[in-house]
Amino acid sequence: MKKLLVIISVMVCVFCAAGVTAFADCGPKASLTINVKGMEDGREYYLTLLEAFNSRFSDEYISKQNSEWRALYEISLKDEYFLYESPVDETYYKLNHSGSRTWGYMPPDKFKILLYFPDDGSYIISEKLERYAFNSYFTVSVNGGEMTVEKNGGVGGVYVEIGGLLVRIVITVLLELGVARLFGYRGKKEYKLIIIMNVCTQIFLNIMIAVGDVNLGGLGAAAAYIFAEIVIFTVEASVYAVFLPRFTERRTREGRAVGYAFAANAVSLFIGGFLLIMGEVFFKEVVNH
């Protein structure tokens, strides 16, 4: 039991250390990430957004802007959408290669993507788009004078999320099997029950996190994560209390099974929280490259 307390203490420290950095700004901030592909020729271009809301810039404000801003503004006047001016993020980003940029402070819900090429004054404007989640990702593929846009990193993003789910399931199962050994559960029947329970509960957990993230962003995902863990502990404790004592040769008491469920979920809670943070960072990196 002392070994278990040491493990849990270490997990708490790791999770808290990660949480200080990841959640230093507690207020939820919606974000919009645009990843541009197909621009490896070194040609300079500007990436910006057009929004449905008319910002109604004054003549005085327009006159104070640089020539690049005014060029983008003139293009927006030819469209039904208007140049987006963020109170925090840059209005536009200058690039000369494939890459990504994020508008991380309340970006527009409905928007278009504008790519402007200053060398010849040409530009490409996307179709009407809409953010689909609190943190939305779009991949723009440029081919000649046309662009195609995919949500959430396209097929690659889906593969990354599925792969991430499988990795989390494997890690969680290994962790909880390790804790099971500390509690004296080492038989094939015990392991089989623990594996089946973890596969089911991990799928449920990830569905809850996804729902929370889509509706409320990072804080929503964290709240859904904690709520789901409480439900999972209740279910696992009930199932383990009924079946684990029957599977052991020594006919252990139900209290040990409940204690195991609590300890295993405590360990997976802290490790899972860390993986949730790291998974978000990894997903952004994969989608953006």
C-alpha positions as CSV (number, residue, x, y, z in Angstrom):
1,M,0.0,0.0,0.0
2,K,2.9,2.4,0.7
3,K,4.2,1.8,-2.8
4,L,0.7,2.8,-4.1
5,L,0.7,6.0,-2.1
6,V,4.1,6.9,-3.5
7,I,2.9,6.3,-7.1
8,I,-0.2,8.4,-6.6
9,S,1.8,11.2,-5.1
10,V,4.2,11.3,-8.0
11,M,1.3,11.3,-10.4
12,V,-0.3,14.2,-8.6
13,C,3.0,16.2,-8.8
14,V,3.3,15.5,-12.5
15,F,-0.2,16.5,-13.3
16,C,-0.1,19.7,-11.2
17,A,3.2,20.7,-12.9
18,A,1.7,20.2,-16.3
19,G,-1.6,21.9,-15.2
20,V,0.2,25.1,-14.0
21,T,1.6,25.7,-17.5
22,A,-1.4,24.4,-19.5
23,F,-4.1,26.2,-17.5
24,A,-2.4,29.3,-16.3
25,D,-5.0,31.3,-18.1
26,C,-8.2,29.7,-16.9
27,G,-10.7,31.6,-19.0
28,P,-11.8,29.6,-22.1
29,K,-10.5,31.1,-25.3
30,A,-11.9,29.8,-28.6
31,S,-9.3,29.3,-31.4
32,L,-9.2,28.9,-35.1
33,T,-6.1,27.3,-36.7
34,I,-5.5,27.5,-40.5
35,N,-2.9,25.2,-42.0
36,V,-1.8,26.0,-45.5
37,K,-0.3,23.3,-47.7
38,G,1.1,23.4,-51.3
39,M,3.2,26.5,-50.9
40,E,6.7,25.0,-51.0
41,D,7.9,27.2,-53.9
42,G,8.9,30.1,-51.7
43,R,6.3,32.5,-53.1
44,E,5.3,35.2,-50.6
45,Y,1.7,35.4,-49.6
46,Y,-0.5,36.8,-46.9
47,L,-3.0,34.7,-44.9
48,T,-6.0,36.4,-43.4
49,L,-9.7,36.0,-42.5
50,L,-12.9,37.6,-43.8
51,E,-15.9,37.7,-41.5
52,A,-19.6,38.2,-42.0
53,F,-19.7,41.1,-39.5
54,N,-19.0,44.5,-41.0
55,S,-16.3,46.2,-38.9
56,R,-17.0,49.6,-40.5
57,F,-13.5,51.0,-40.4
58,S,-13.3,54.8,-40.4
59,D,-11.4,56.7,-43.0
60,E,-9.0,57.9,-40.4
61,Y,-8.3,54.3,-39.2
62,I,-7.8,53.1,-42.7
63,S,-5.3,55.9,-43.5
64,K,-3.1,54.9,-40.6
65,Q,-2.7,51.3,-41.8
66,N,0.2,50.1,-43.9
67,S,0.0,49.3,-47.6
68,E,-0.3,45.5,-47.0
69,W,-3.4,46.0,-44.7
70,R,-5.0,48.4,-47.2
71,A,-4.5,45.9,-50.1
72,L,-6.3,43.2,-48.1
73,Y,-9.0,45.7,-47.1
74,E,-9.5,46.6,-50.8
75,I,-9.9,43.0,-51.7
76,S,-12.5,42.5,-48.9
77,L,-14.6,45.3,-50.4
78,K,-15.1,43.2,-53.5
79,D,-16.6,40.4,-51.4
80,E,-19.7,40.0,-49.2
81,Y,-17.5,39.3,-46.2
82,F,-15.3,41.9,-44.5
83,L,-11.7,42.0,-43.3
84,Y,-11.4,40.5,-39.8
85,E,-9.6,42.7,-37.3
86,S,-8.8,40.9,-34.0
87,P,-8.3,42.8,-30.8
88,V,-5.4,40.6,-29.9
89,D,-4.2,38.5,-32.9
90,E,-2.6,39.8,-36.1
91,T,-5.0,40.8,-38.8
92,Y,-2.8,38.9,-41.4
93,Y,0.3,36.8,-41.4
94,K,3.0,37.0,-44.1
95,L,4.4,33.6,-45.2
96,N,6.5,32.2,-48.0
97,H,6.1,28.5,-47.4
98,S,3.5,26.0,-46.2
99,G,2.6,26.5,-42.6
100,S,-0.1,27.4,-40.1
101,R,-1.3,30.3,-38.0
102,T,-3.8,30.4,-35.2
103,W,-6.3,33.1,-34.2
104,G,-6.6,32.4,-30.6
105,Y,-8.9,35.1,-29.2
106,M,-12.5,34.7,-30.1
107,P,-12.2,34.3,-33.9
108,P,-15.3,34.8,-36.1
109,D,-17.9,32.0,-36.1
110,K,-18.5,32.4,-39.9
111,F,-15.6,33.4,-42.1
112,K,-13.7,33.0,-45.3
113,I,-10.0,32.4,-45.8
114,L,-8.1,34.9,-48.0
115,L,-4.7,34.2,-49.5
116,Y,-3.1,37.3,-51.2
117,F,-0.1,37.2,-53.4
118,P,1.6,40.6,-53.5
119,D,4.0,39.8,-56.4
120,D,1.2,40.0,-59.0
121,G,-1.8,41.2,-56.9
122,S,-3.7,37.9,-57.3
123,Y,-5.7,36.3,-54.5
124,I,-7.8,33.3,-53.6
125,I,-10.9,33.4,-51.3
126,S,-12.4,30.3,-49.9
127,E,-16.1,29.4,-49.7
128,K,-18.1,30.3,-46.6
129,L,-16.9,28.4,-43.6
130,E,-18.0,28.0,-40.0
131,R,-16.2,27.0,-36.9
132,Y,-17.4,23.6,-35.9
133,A,-15.9,23.4,-32.4
134,F,-14.4,25.6,-29.7
135,N,-11.0,24.9,-31.1
136,S,-11.4,24.4,-34.8
137,Y,-8.8,23.3,-37.4
138,F,-8.9,23.8,-41.1
139,T,-6.4,22.6,-43.7
140,V,-6.1,24.6,-46.9
141,S,-4.5,22.9,-49.9
142,V,-3.4,25.3,-52.7
143,N,-3.1,24.0,-56.3
144,G,-2.5,26.7,-58.9
145,G,-5.1,29.4,-58.4
146,E,-7.5,27.3,-56.4
147,M,-7.8,26.1,-52.9
148,T,-9.6,23.2,-51.2
149,V,-10.4,23.3,-47.5
150,E,-10.8,20.4,-45.1
151,K,-12.0,20.4,-41.5
152,N,-10.0,19.0,-38.6
153,G,-6.9,18.2,-40.6
154,G,-8.8,16.0,-43.1
155,V,-8.3,12.3,-43.1
156,G,-4.9,12.6,-41.4
157,G,-6.5,14.4,-38.4
158,V,-9.0,11.6,-38.0
159,Y,-6.2,9.0,-38.1
160,V,-4.3,10.9,-35.4
161,E,-7.3,11.1,-33.1
162,I,-8.1,7.3,-33.5
163,G,-4.4,6.5,-32.9
164,G,-4.4,8.8,-29.9
165,L,-7.4,6.9,-28.5
166,L,-5.8,3.5,-29.0
167,V,-2.6,4.7,-27.3
168,R,-4.5,6.1,-24.3
169,I,-6.4,2.8,-24.0
170,V,-3.2,0.8,-24.0
171,I,-1.5,3.0,-21.5
172,T,-4.5,3.0,-19.2
173,V,-4.8,-0.8,-19.3
174,L,-1.1,-1.2,-18.5
175,L,-1.3,1.2,-15.6
176,E,-4.4,-0.4,-14.1
177,L,-3.0,-3.9,-14.5
178,G,0.1,-2.7,-12.7
179,V,-2.0,-1.4,-9.8
180,A,-4.0,-4.7,-9.8
181,R,-0.8,-6.6,-9.1
182,L,-0.2,-4.4,-6.0
183,F,-3.6,-5.4,-4.8
184,G,-3.0,-9.1,-5.4
185,Y,-5.1,-9.5,-8.5
186,R,-2.8,-11.5,-10.9
187,G,-5.0,-14.2,-12.4
188,K,-6.2,-14.4,-16.1
189,K,-9.8,-13.9,-15.2
190,E,-9.0,-10.7,-13.2
191,Y,-6.9,-9.3,-16.0
192,K,-9.5,-10.1,-18.6
193,L,-12.2,-8.3,-16.6
194,I,-10.0,-5.3,-16.1
195,I,-9.1,-5.1,-19.8
196,I,-12.7,-5.3,-20.9
197,M,-13.8,-2.7,-18.4
198,N,-11.0,-0.3,-19.4
199,V,-11.7,-0.6,-23.1
200,C,-15.4,0.2,-22.5
201,T,-14.8,3.0,-20.0
202,Q,-12.1,4.6,-22.1
203,I,-14.4,4.8,-25.1
204,F,-17.1,6.4,-22.9
205,L,-14.5,8.8,-21.4
206,N,-13.2,10.0,-24.8
207,I,-16.8,10.6,-26.1
208,M,-17.5,12.7,-23.0
209,I,-14.3,14.7,-23.5
210,A,-15.1,15.3,-27.2
211,V,-18.6,16.5,-26.3
212,G,-17.2,18.9,-23.7
213,D,-14.5,20.2,-26.0
214,V,-16.9,20.9,-28.9
215,N,-19.3,22.8,-26.7
216,L,-17.1,24.6,-24.2
217,G,-13.5,24.1,-25.2
218,G,-10.7,23.2,-22.9
219,L,-12.6,23.8,-19.6
220,G,-15.5,21.9,-21.0
221,A,-13.3,19.0,-21.8
222,A,-11.7,19.1,-18.3
223,A,-15.1,19.2,-16.6
224,A,-16.4,16.3,-18.8
225,Y,-13.2,14.4,-18.0
226,I,-13.7,14.8,-14.2
227,F,-17.4,13.9,-14.4
228,A,-16.8,10.9,-16.6
229,E,-14.1,9.7,-14.2
230,I,-16.6,9.8,-11.3
231,V,-19.1,7.7,-13.3
232,I,-16.4,5.3,-14.4
233,F,-15.2,4.8,-10.8
234,T,-18.8,4.1,-9.6
235,V,-19.3,1.6,-12.4
236,E,-15.9,-0.1,-12.0
237,A,-16.1,-0.3,-8.2
238,S,-19.6,-1.9,-8.5
239,V,-18.5,-4.5,-11.1
240,Y,-15.1,-5.2,-9.4
241,A,-16.8,-5.6,-6.0
242,V,-19.1,-8.3,-7.4
243,F,-16.6,-10.3,-9.7
244,L,-13.0,-9.8,-8.5
245,P,-13.6,-11.5,-5.1
246,R,-15.0,-14.5,-7.0
247,F,-12.0,-14.8,-9.3
248,T,-9.3,-14.8,-6.7
249,E,-8.1,-18.0,-5.1
250,R,-8.2,-16.3,-1.6
251,R,-11.7,-15.1,-2.0
252,T,-10.8,-11.5,-1.1
253,R,-13.4,-9.1,0.3
254,E,-15.4,-6.6,-1.7
255,G,-13.6,-3.7,0.1
256,R,-10.3,-4.6,-1.6
257,A,-12.0,-4.5,-5.0
258,V,-13.4,-1.1,-4.3
259,G,-10.1,0.1,-3.0
260,Y,-8.4,-1.2,-6.2
261,A,-11.0,0.7,-8.3
262,F,-10.3,3.9,-6.5
263,A,-6.5,3.5,-6.6
264,A,-6.5,2.5,-10.3
265,N,-8.7,5.4,-11.3
266,A,-6.7,7.8,-9.2
267,V,-3.5,6.8,-11.1
268,S,-5.2,6.9,-14.5
269,L,-6.9,10.2,-13.7
270,F,-3.5,12.0,-13.2
271,I,-1.8,10.2,-16.1
272,G,-4.9,10.6,-18.3
273,G,-5.0,14.3,-17.5
274,F,-1.3,14.6,-18.6
275,L,-2.0,12.6,-21.8
276,L,-5.0,14.9,-22.5
277,I,-2.8,17.9,-22.4
278,M,0.0,16.3,-24.4
279,G,-2.4,14.8,-26.9
280,E,-3.8,18.3,-27.7
281,V,-0.3,19.6,-28.3
282,F,0.6,16.6,-30.4
283,F,-2.6,16.8,-32.5
284,K,-1.9,20.5,-33.3
285,E,1.7,19.7,-34.3
286,V,0.6,16.8,-36.6
287,V,-2.2,18.8,-38.2
288,N,0.0,21.9,-38.7
289,H,2.8,20.0,-40.5
